[in-house]
Amino acid sequence: DDARHAMGGATMGNDPCSSVVDANLCVHGLDNLFITSAAVFPDGGPQLPTLPLMALTLRLASHLHQQH
């Protein structure tokens, strides 16, 4: 059985041509649209993505708090 979690599709990166979100999880070209899900991971694996997702979400919350 394959226990992989669906990941990728909205990869994080600096280049809008090869990624969907920047380092702050903001969609390139849009000021107020953020993605915090396993979609920003470059690839998936059999490990549970919960802890990395929580870390990304807390990082985004901190960034948004500092912005506003």
PyMOL Python script that loads the backbone (N, CA, C, O; Angstrom):
from pymol import cmd

cmd.read_pdbstr("""\
ATOM      1  N   ASP A   1       0.828  -1.190   0.000  1.00  0.00           N
ATOM      2  CA  ASP A   1       0.000   0.000   0.000  1.00  0.00           C
ATOM      3  C   ASP A   1       0.865   1.244   0.000  1.00  0.00           C
ATOM      4  O   ASP A   1       1.921   1.276   0.632  1.00  0.00           O
ATOM      5  N   ASP A   2       0.422   2.256  -0.702  1.00  0.00           N
ATOM      6  CA  ASP A   2       1.125   3.529  -0.742  1.00  0.00           C
ATOM      7  C   ASP A   2       0.492   4.470   0.274  1.00  0.00           C
ATOM      8  O   ASP A   2      -0.687   4.809   0.167  1.00  0.00           O
ATOM      9  N   ALA A   3       1.276   4.890   1.254  1.00  0.00           N
ATOM     10  CA  ALA A   3       0.751   5.749   2.317  1.00  0.00           C
ATOM     11  C   ALA A   3       1.175   7.198   2.132  1.00  0.00           C
ATOM     12  O   ALA A   3       1.153   7.974   3.087  1.00  0.00           O
ATOM     13  N   ARG A   4       1.554   7.566   0.938  1.00  0.00           N
ATOM     14  CA  ARG A   4       2.017   8.942   0.705  1.00  0.00           C
ATOM     15  C   ARG A   4       0.879   9.937   0.864  1.00  0.00           C
ATOM     16  O   ARG A   4      -0.280   9.644   0.571  1.00  0.00           O
ATOM     17  N   HIS A   5       1.242  11.111   1.333  1.00  0.00           N
ATOM     18  CA  HIS A   5       0.287  12.210   1.439  1.00  0.00           C
ATOM     19  C   HIS A   5       0.422  13.080   0.191  1.00  0.00           C
ATOM     20  O   HIS A   5       1.529  13.283  -0.309  1.00  0.00           O
ATOM     21  N   ALA A   6      -0.676  13.580  -0.300  1.00  0.00           N
ATOM     22  CA  ALA A   6      -0.632  14.455  -1.475  1.00  0.00           C
ATOM     23  C   ALA A   6       0.067  15.754  -1.098  1.00  0.00           C
ATOM     24  O   ALA A   6      -0.358  16.451  -0.177  1.00  0.00           O
ATOM     25  N   MET A   7       1.131  16.071  -1.807  1.00  0.00           N
ATOM     26  CA  MET A   7       1.902  17.289  -1.540  1.00  0.00           C
ATOM     27  C   MET A   7       2.377  17.865  -2.854  1.00  0.00           C
ATOM     28  O   MET A   7       2.436  17.170  -3.869  1.00  0.00           O
ATOM     29  N   GLY A   8       2.714  19.133  -2.828  1.00  0.00           N
ATOM     30  CA  GLY A   8       3.211  19.804  -4.014  1.00  0.00           C
ATOM     31  C   GLY A   8       2.088  20.456  -4.784  1.00  0.00           C
ATOM     32  O   GLY A   8       0.920  20.349  -4.408  1.00  0.00           O
ATOM     33  N   GLY A   9       2.436  21.123  -5.852  1.00  0.00           N
ATOM     34  CA  GLY A   9       1.446  21.775  -6.699  1.00  0.00           C
ATOM     35  C   GLY A   9       1.431  23.282  -6.549  1.00  0.00           C
ATOM     36  O   GLY A   9       1.012  23.989  -7.465  1.00  0.00           O
ATOM     37  N   ALA A  10       1.878  23.785  -5.412  1.00  0.00           N
ATOM     38  CA  ALA A  10       1.961  25.234  -5.177  1.00  0.00           C
ATOM     39  C   ALA A  10       3.295  25.519  -4.482  1.00  0.00           C
ATOM     40  O   ALA A  10       3.341  26.149  -3.425  1.00  0.00           O
ATOM     41  N   THR A  11       4.361  25.048  -5.091  1.00  0.00           N
ATOM     42  CA  THR A  11       5.686  25.053  -4.483  1.00  0.00           C
ATOM     43  C   THR A  11       6.150  26.443  -4.057  1.00  0.00           C
ATOM     44  O   THR A  11       5.859  27.442  -4.714  1.00  0.00           O
ATOM     45  N   MET A  12       6.875  26.481  -2.947  1.00  0.00           N
ATOM     46  CA  MET A  12       7.452  27.712  -2.426  1.00  0.00           C
ATOM     47  C   MET A  12       8.784  27.989  -3.112  1.00  0.00           C
ATOM     48  O   MET A  12       9.573  27.071  -3.340  1.00  0.00           O
ATOM     49  N   GLY A  13       9.034  29.261  -3.442  1.00  0.00           N
ATOM     50  CA  GLY A  13      10.307  29.647  -4.033  1.00  0.00           C
ATOM     51  C   GLY A  13      10.346  31.128  -4.341  1.00  0.00           C
ATOM     52  O   GLY A  13       9.355  31.839  -4.180  1.00  0.00           O
ATOM     53  N   ASN A  14      11.510  31.586  -4.788  1.00  0.00           N
ATOM     54  CA  ASN A  14      11.694  33.005  -5.095  1.00  0.00           C
ATOM     55  C   ASN A  14      11.301  33.377  -6.514  1.00  0.00           C
ATOM     56  O   ASN A  14      10.973  34.534  -6.776  1.00  0.00           O
ATOM     57  N   ASP A  15      11.327  32.433  -7.423  1.00  0.00           N
ATOM     58  CA  ASP A  15      11.060  32.706  -8.839  1.00  0.00           C
ATOM     59  C   ASP A  15       9.600  32.413  -9.173  1.00  0.00           C
ATOM     60  O   ASP A  15       9.162  31.266  -9.086  1.00  0.00           O
ATOM     61  N   PRO A  16       8.843  33.450  -9.556  1.00  0.00           N
ATOM     62  CA  PRO A  16       7.431  33.237  -9.900  1.00  0.00           C
ATOM     63  C   PRO A  16       7.227  32.292 -11.093  1.00  0.00           C
ATOM     64  O   PRO A  16       6.144  31.733 -11.264  1.00  0.00           O
ATOM     65  N   CYS A  17       8.257  32.118 -11.903  1.00  0.00           N
ATOM     66  CA  CYS A  17       8.134  31.219 -13.061  1.00  0.00           C
ATOM     67  C   CYS A  17       8.218  29.745 -12.666  1.00  0.00           C
ATOM     68  O   CYS A  17       7.741  28.874 -13.393  1.00  0.00           O
ATOM     69  N   SER A  18       8.824  29.473 -11.517  1.00  0.00           N
ATOM     70  CA  SER A  18       8.980  28.072 -11.116  1.00  0.00           C
ATOM     71  C   SER A  18       8.365  27.767  -9.747  1.00  0.00           C
ATOM     72  O   SER A  18       8.547  26.669  -9.221  1.00  0.00           O
ATOM     73  N   SER A  19       7.646  28.721  -9.173  1.00  0.00           N
ATOM     74  CA  SER A  19       7.003  28.499  -7.877  1.00  0.00           C
ATOM     75  C   SER A  19       5.709  29.297  -7.797  1.00  0.00           C
ATOM     76  O   SER A  19       5.482  30.207  -8.595  1.00  0.00           O
ATOM     77  N   VAL A  20       4.874  28.958  -6.843  1.00  0.00           N
ATOM     78  CA  VAL A  20       3.570  29.607  -6.698  1.00  0.00           C
ATOM     79  C   VAL A  20       3.578  30.622  -5.560  1.00  0.00           C
ATOM     80  O   VAL A  20       2.983  31.693  -5.680  1.00  0.00           O
ATOM     81  N   VAL A  21       4.261  30.286  -4.439  1.00  0.00           N
ATOM     82  CA  VAL A  21       4.299  31.190  -3.293  1.00  0.00           C
ATOM     83  C   VAL A  21       5.740  31.575  -2.971  1.00  0.00           C
ATOM     84  O   VAL A  21       6.680  30.848  -3.293  1.00  0.00           O
ATOM     85  N   ASP A  22       5.894  32.740  -2.325  1.00  0.00           N
ATOM     86  CA  ASP A  22       7.218  33.186  -1.906  1.00  0.00           C
ATOM     87  C   ASP A  22       7.553  32.615  -0.523  1.00  0.00           C
ATOM     88  O   ASP A  22       6.820  31.770  -0.009  1.00  0.00           O
ATOM     89  N   ALA A  23       8.638  33.066   0.069  1.00  0.00           N
ATOM     90  CA  ALA A  23       9.084  32.544   1.365  1.00  0.00           C
ATOM     91  C   ALA A  23       8.098  32.837   2.490  1.00  0.00           C
ATOM     92  O   ALA A  23       8.131  32.176   3.528  1.00  0.00           O
ATOM     93  N   ASN A  24       7.218  33.823   2.295  1.00  0.00           N
ATOM     94  CA  ASN A  24       6.197  34.138   3.297  1.00  0.00           C
ATOM     95  C   ASN A  24       4.854  33.499   2.964  1.00  0.00           C
ATOM     96  O   ASN A  24       3.825  33.870   3.528  1.00  0.00           O
ATOM     97  N   LEU A  25       4.870  32.540   2.048  1.00  0.00           N
ATOM     98  CA  LEU A  25       3.679  31.781   1.647  1.00  0.00           C
ATOM     99  C   LEU A  25       2.636  32.629   0.917  1.00  0.00           C
ATOM    100  O   LEU A  25       1.480  32.224   0.795  1.00  0.00           O
ATOM    101  N   CYS A  26       3.040  33.795   0.435  1.00  0.00           N
ATOM    102  CA  CYS A  26       2.150  34.673  -0.325  1.00  0.00           C
ATOM    103  C   CYS A  26       2.228  34.294  -1.807  1.00  0.00           C
ATOM    104  O   CYS A  26       3.320  34.120  -2.349  1.00  0.00           O
ATOM    105  N   VAL A  27       1.084  34.167  -2.448  1.00  0.00           N
ATOM    106  CA  VAL A  27       1.048  33.829  -3.866  1.00  0.00           C
ATOM    107  C   VAL A  27       1.709  34.959  -4.646  1.00  0.00           C
ATOM    108  O   VAL A  27       1.376  36.130  -4.463  1.00  0.00           O
ATOM    109  N   HIS A  28       2.646  34.598  -5.513  1.00  0.00           N
ATOM    110  CA  HIS A  28       3.352  35.601  -6.323  1.00  0.00           C
ATOM    111  C   HIS A  28       2.352  36.472  -7.079  1.00  0.00           C
ATOM    112  O   HIS A  28       1.432  35.965  -7.720  1.00  0.00           O
ATOM    113  N   GLY A  29       2.543  37.777  -6.994  1.00  0.00           N
ATOM    114  CA  GLY A  29       1.719  38.708  -7.744  1.00  0.00           C
ATOM    115  C   GLY A  29       0.435  39.125  -7.051  1.00  0.00           C
ATOM    116  O   GLY A  29      -0.294  39.977  -7.559  1.00  0.00           O
ATOM    117  N   LEU A  30       0.151  38.537  -5.902  1.00  0.00           N
ATOM    118  CA  LEU A  30      -1.053  38.896  -5.149  1.00  0.00           C
ATOM    119  C   LEU A  30      -0.638  39.315  -3.739  1.00  0.00           C
ATOM    120  O   LEU A  30       0.192  38.660  -3.109  1.00  0.00           O
ATOM    121  N   ASP A  31      -1.215  40.400  -3.255  1.00  0.00           N
ATOM    122  CA  ASP A  31      -0.782  40.948  -1.974  1.00  0.00           C
ATOM    123  C   ASP A  31      -1.391  40.271  -0.753  1.00  0.00           C
ATOM    124  O   ASP A  31      -0.803  40.325   0.327  1.00  0.00           O
ATOM    125  N   ASN A  32      -2.531  39.646  -0.890  1.00  0.00           N
ATOM    126  CA  ASN A  32      -3.223  39.180   0.302  1.00  0.00           C
ATOM    127  C   ASN A  32      -3.792  37.766   0.154  1.00  0.00           C
ATOM    128  O   ASN A  32      -4.854  37.454   0.691  1.00  0.00           O
ATOM    129  N   LEU A  33      -3.071  36.921  -0.580  1.00  0.00           N
ATOM    130  CA  LEU A  33      -3.484  35.526  -0.725  1.00  0.00           C
ATOM    131  C   LEU A  33      -2.317  34.639  -0.304  1.00  0.00           C
ATOM    132  O   LEU A  33      -1.248  34.665  -0.913  1.00  0.00           O
ATOM    133  N   PHE A  34      -2.537  33.866   0.731  1.00  0.00           N
ATOM    134  CA  PHE A  34      -1.497  33.010   1.286  1.00  0.00           C
ATOM    135  C   PHE A  34      -1.952  31.558   1.235  1.00  0.00           C
ATOM    136  O   PHE A  34      -3.141  31.261   1.359  1.00  0.00           O
ATOM    137  N   ILE A  35      -0.989  30.658   1.050  1.00  0.00           N
ATOM    138  CA  ILE A  35      -1.279  29.225   1.052  1.00  0.00           C
ATOM    139  C   ILE A  35      -0.446  28.595   2.158  1.00  0.00           C
ATOM    140  O   ILE A  35       0.781  28.697   2.154  1.00  0.00           O
ATOM    141  N   THR A  36      -1.099  27.956   3.085  1.00  0.00           N
ATOM    142  CA  THR A  36      -0.389  27.228   4.129  1.00  0.00           C
ATOM    143  C   THR A  36      -0.947  25.807   4.159  1.00  0.00           C
ATOM    144  O   THR A  36      -1.868  25.492   4.912  1.00  0.00           O
ATOM    145  N   SER A  37      -0.366  24.975   3.327  1.00  0.00           N
ATOM    146  CA  SER A  37      -0.784  23.578   3.225  1.00  0.00           C
ATOM    147  C   SER A  37       0.386  22.774   2.676  1.00  0.00           C
ATOM    148  O   SER A  37       1.438  23.326   2.352  1.00  0.00           O
ATOM    149  N   ALA A  38       0.194  21.482   2.577  1.00  0.00           N
ATOM    150  CA  ALA A  38       1.239  20.625   2.026  1.00  0.00           C
ATOM    151  C   ALA A  38       1.477  20.910   0.547  1.00  0.00           C
ATOM    152  O   ALA A  38       2.428  20.389  -0.036  1.00  0.00           O
ATOM    153  N   ALA A  39       0.641  21.714  -0.054  1.00  0.00           N
ATOM    154  CA  ALA A  39       0.833  22.085  -1.456  1.00  0.00           C
ATOM    155  C   ALA A  39       2.130  22.858  -1.667  1.00  0.00           C
ATOM    156  O   ALA A  39       2.687  22.830  -2.764  1.00  0.00           O
ATOM    157  N   VAL A  40       2.625  23.551  -0.635  1.00  0.00           N
ATOM    158  CA  VAL A  40       3.848  24.338  -0.800  1.00  0.00           C
ATOM    159  C   VAL A  40       5.112  23.486  -0.684  1.00  0.00           C
ATOM    160  O   VAL A  40       6.208  23.971  -0.966  1.00  0.00           O
ATOM    161  N   PHE A  41       4.976  22.229  -0.275  1.00  0.00           N
ATOM    162  CA  PHE A  41       6.131  21.331  -0.193  1.00  0.00           C
ATOM    163  C   PHE A  41       6.571  20.956  -1.609  1.00  0.00           C
ATOM    164  O   PHE A  41       5.731  20.794  -2.494  1.00  0.00           O
ATOM    165  N   PRO A  42       7.874  20.817  -1.828  1.00  0.00           N
ATOM    166  CA  PRO A  42       8.341  20.462  -3.169  1.00  0.00           C
ATOM    167  C   PRO A  42       7.999  19.030  -3.576  1.00  0.00           C
ATOM    168  O   PRO A  42       7.883  18.731  -4.765  1.00  0.00           O
ATOM    169  N   ASP A  43       7.839  18.144  -2.586  1.00  0.00           N
ATOM    170  CA  ASP A  43       7.559  16.742  -2.869  1.00  0.00           C
ATOM    171  C   ASP A  43       6.981  16.109  -1.611  1.00  0.00           C
ATOM    172  O   ASP A  43       7.063  16.680  -0.524  1.00  0.00           O
ATOM    173  N   GLY A  44       6.409  14.954  -1.763  1.00  0.00           N
ATOM    174  CA  GLY A  44       5.819  14.268  -0.626  1.00  0.00           C
ATOM    175  C   GLY A  44       6.630  13.064  -0.210  1.00  0.00           C
ATOM    176  O   GLY A  44       7.587  12.668  -0.874  1.00  0.00           O
ATOM    177  N   GLY A  45       6.228  12.503   0.892  1.00  0.00           N
ATOM    178  CA  GLY A  45       6.885  11.311   1.405  1.00  0.00           C
ATOM    179  C   GLY A  45       5.950  10.579   2.343  1.00  0.00           C
ATOM    180  O   GLY A  45       4.817  11.010   2.560  1.00  0.00           O
ATOM    181  N   PRO A  46       6.411   9.486   2.894  1.00  0.00           N
ATOM    182  CA  PRO A  46       5.543   8.709   3.779  1.00  0.00           C
ATOM    183  C   PRO A  46       5.393   9.312   5.175  1.00  0.00           C
ATOM    184  O   PRO A  46       4.527   8.876   5.933  1.00  0.00           O
ATOM    185  N   GLN A  47       6.215  10.307   5.537  1.00  0.00           N
ATOM    186  CA  GLN A  47       6.129  10.908   6.858  1.00  0.00           C
ATOM    187  C   GLN A  47       4.881  11.781   6.963  1.00  0.00           C
ATOM    188  O   GLN A  47       4.415  12.342   5.971  1.00  0.00           O
ATOM    189  N   LEU A  48       4.354  11.884   8.168  1.00  0.00           N
ATOM    190  CA  LEU A  48       3.204  12.745   8.411  1.00  0.00           C
ATOM    191  C   LEU A  48       3.627  14.207   8.275  1.00  0.00           C
ATOM    192  O   LEU A  48       4.639  14.608   8.850  1.00  0.00           O
ATOM    193  N   PRO A  49       2.879  15.002   7.533  1.00  0.00           N
ATOM    194  CA  PRO A  49       3.251  16.402   7.315  1.00  0.00           C
ATOM    195  C   PRO A  49       2.746  17.358   8.397  1.00  0.00           C
ATOM    196  O   PRO A  49       2.921  18.569   8.270  1.00  0.00           O
ATOM    197  N   THR A  50       2.131  16.845   9.446  1.00  0.00           N
ATOM    198  CA  THR A  50       1.466  17.709  10.429  1.00  0.00           C
ATOM    199  C   THR A  50       2.410  18.708  11.091  1.00  0.00           C
ATOM    200  O   THR A  50       2.112  19.902  11.113  1.00  0.00           O
ATOM    201  N   LEU A  51       3.534  18.256  11.626  1.00  0.00           N
ATOM    202  CA  LEU A  51       4.434  19.171  12.334  1.00  0.00           C
ATOM    203  C   LEU A  51       5.051  20.226  11.419  1.00  0.00           C
ATOM    204  O   LEU A  51       5.075  21.396  11.801  1.00  0.00           O
ATOM    205  N   PRO A  52       5.549  19.879  10.235  1.00  0.00           N
ATOM    206  CA  PRO A  52       6.040  20.934   9.342  1.00  0.00           C
ATOM    207  C   PRO A  52       4.937  21.922   8.942  1.00  0.00           C
ATOM    208  O   PRO A  52       5.194  23.118   8.810  1.00  0.00           O
ATOM    209  N   LEU A  53       3.719  21.425   8.750  1.00  0.00           N
ATOM    210  CA  LEU A  53       2.610  22.328   8.416  1.00  0.00           C
ATOM    211  C   LEU A  53       2.296  23.264   9.572  1.00  0.00           C
ATOM    212  O   LEU A  53       2.018  24.443   9.355  1.00  0.00           O
ATOM    213  N   MET A  54       2.336  22.756  10.791  1.00  0.00           N
ATOM    214  CA  MET A  54       2.107  23.614  11.957  1.00  0.00           C
ATOM    215  C   MET A  54       3.190  24.679  12.059  1.00  0.00           C
ATOM    216  O   MET A  54       2.898  25.832  12.375  1.00  0.00           O
ATOM    217  N   ALA A  55       4.433  24.303  11.793  1.00  0.00           N
ATOM    218  CA  ALA A  55       5.534  25.262  11.850  1.00  0.00           C
ATOM    219  C   ALA A  55       5.360  26.345  10.786  1.00  0.00           C
ATOM    220  O   ALA A  55       5.560  27.527  11.067  1.00  0.00           O
ATOM    221  N   LEU A  56       4.991  25.954   9.576  1.00  0.00           N
ATOM    222  CA  LEU A  56       4.759  26.941   8.514  1.00  0.00           C
ATOM    223  C   LEU A  56       3.600  27.873   8.857  1.00  0.00           C
ATOM    224  O   LEU A  56       3.675  29.078   8.615  1.00  0.00           O
ATOM    225  N   THR A  57       2.548  27.322   9.412  1.00  0.00           N
ATOM    226  CA  THR A  57       1.376  28.120   9.765  1.00  0.00           C
ATOM    227  C   THR A  57       1.702  29.105  10.879  1.00  0.00           C
ATOM    228  O   THR A  57       1.279  30.259  10.826  1.00  0.00           O
ATOM    229  N   LEU A  58       2.451  28.662  11.892  1.00  0.00           N
ATOM    230  CA  LEU A  58       2.862  29.571  12.962  1.00  0.00           C
ATOM    231  C   LEU A  58       3.788  30.663  12.444  1.00  0.00           C
ATOM    232  O   LEU A  58       3.707  31.812  12.876  1.00  0.00           O
ATOM    233  N   ARG A  59       4.666  30.300  11.519  1.00  0.00           N
ATOM    234  CA  ARG A  59       5.562  31.287  10.910  1.00  0.00           C
ATOM    235  C   ARG A  59       4.769  32.323  10.128  1.00  0.00           C
ATOM    236  O   ARG A  59       5.058  33.517  10.208  1.00  0.00           O
ATOM    237  N   LEU A  60       3.769  31.873   9.369  1.00  0.00           N
ATOM    238  CA  LEU A  60       2.921  32.798   8.621  1.00  0.00           C
ATOM    239  C   LEU A  60       2.131  33.689   9.571  1.00  0.00           C
ATOM    240  O   LEU A  60       2.014  34.890   9.327  1.00  0.00           O
ATOM    241  N   ALA A  61       1.588  33.127  10.648  1.00  0.00           N
ATOM    242  CA  ALA A  61       0.835  33.928  11.619  1.00  0.00           C
ATOM    243  C   ALA A  61       1.716  35.016  12.223  1.00  0.00           C
ATOM    244  O   ALA A  61       1.271  36.150  12.397  1.00  0.00           O
ATOM    245  N   SER A  62       2.948  34.682  12.538  1.00  0.00           N
ATOM    246  CA  SER A  62       3.883  35.665  13.077  1.00  0.00           C
ATOM    247  C   SER A  62       4.162  36.765  12.053  1.00  0.00           C
ATOM    248  O   SER A  62       4.186  37.947  12.396  1.00  0.00           O
ATOM    249  N   HIS A  63       4.369  36.376  10.814  1.00  0.00           N
ATOM    250  CA  HIS A  63       4.620  37.341   9.739  1.00  0.00           C
ATOM    251  C   HIS A  63       3.423  38.284   9.569  1.00  0.00           C
ATOM    252  O   HIS A  63       3.600  39.497   9.459  1.00  0.00           O
ATOM    253  N   LEU A  64       2.225  37.736   9.548  1.00  0.00           N
ATOM    254  CA  LEU A  64       1.027  38.567   9.381  1.00  0.00           C
ATOM    255  C   LEU A  64       0.812  39.487  10.580  1.00  0.00           C
ATOM    256  O   LEU A  64       0.390  40.633  10.426  1.00  0.00           O
ATOM    257  N   HIS A  65       1.103  38.977  11.765  1.00  0.00           N
ATOM    258  CA  HIS A  65       0.980  39.797  12.977  1.00  0.00           C
ATOM    259  C   HIS A  65       1.934  40.991  12.921  1.00  0.00           C
ATOM    260  O   HIS A  65       1.556  42.105  13.283  1.00  0.00           O
ATOM    261  N   GLN A  66       3.165  40.760  12.469  1.00  0.00           N
ATOM    262  CA  GLN A  66       4.139  41.838  12.359  1.00  0.00           C
ATOM    263  C   GLN A  66       3.751  42.852  11.281  1.00  0.00           C
ATOM    264  O   GLN A  66       4.021  44.045  11.418  1.00  0.00           O
ATOM    265  N   GLN A  67       3.112  42.368  10.205  1.00  0.00           N
ATOM    266  CA  GLN A  67       2.699  43.246   9.122  1.00  0.00           C
ATOM    267  C   GLN A  67       1.570  44.182   9.542  1.00  0.00           C
ATOM    268  O   GLN A  67       1.533  45.337   9.118  1.00  0.00           O
ATOM    269  N   HIS A  68       0.658  43.697  10.364  1.00  0.00           N
ATOM    270  CA  HIS A  68      -0.532  44.459  10.703  1.00  0.00           C
ATOM    271  C   HIS A  68      -0.420  44.926  12.106  1.00  0.00           C
ATOM    272  O   HIS A  68      -1.323  45.596  12.607  1.00  0.00           O
TER     273      HIS A  68
END
""", "prot")
cmd.dss("prot")
cmd.show_as("cartoon", "prot")
cmd.util.cbc("prot")
cmd.orient("prot")
